[in-house]
């Protein structure tokens, strides 16, 4: 395997471009399976620019010829990419996916001098566990989005009812705490909606993609949604704290107490994490 093919195998698109810049003719090389540079980039899903119409640079003209090379699996790089990116969800023959899936597994187990070559991620996370996580995320994201939307409509302090230019505007619109509430509440809504959108994309993936990639891609996107939800929860806590403060401001004691809601949330969270670590350490002793 040439350095160019190895870089493509590992998904290092920047390295691939640099090698092609200094040695454009080396892109013609294929491995023992007849797989080309574009096949490996398709396997790694790192080739959007190379596969877009007109995306192949003129100085790498021979890459255009490689797009028609099928290799031992009998599929061109374009078709491999289509399968992996689930662009043929209902028209693709399931039997046609098996050679690609088998080839992926074979590549993932490759070794050099008896050592694995940074293999593809063969995820060990169960599909059932991921599905439960997704269901939980969907419920939490929907709840946060609903609460944030309701809070945006029924703003703290109410709206001005007097007729005039300011009719319908929030009473507390000039308060700094109110502005902080509006911003954090909007962020909570956006983060939760993004998490929902990611999970809806996962549904399409589960319906159409190759089994070998489903768990890995689902895990990656579930983690992304989890990160977004953590940001949404943080924004929700801050929005609640600032919203409570701006309403309770006439009562200094209650207003100050509301300011401790956000720090108390993080304090409780990290205490739970610390206790979990202590319990884990004690179990190993």
Order of alpha helices (4+ residues) and beta strands (2+ residues): alpha-alpha-alpha-alpha-alpha-alpha-alpha-beta-beta-alpha-alpha-alpha-alpha
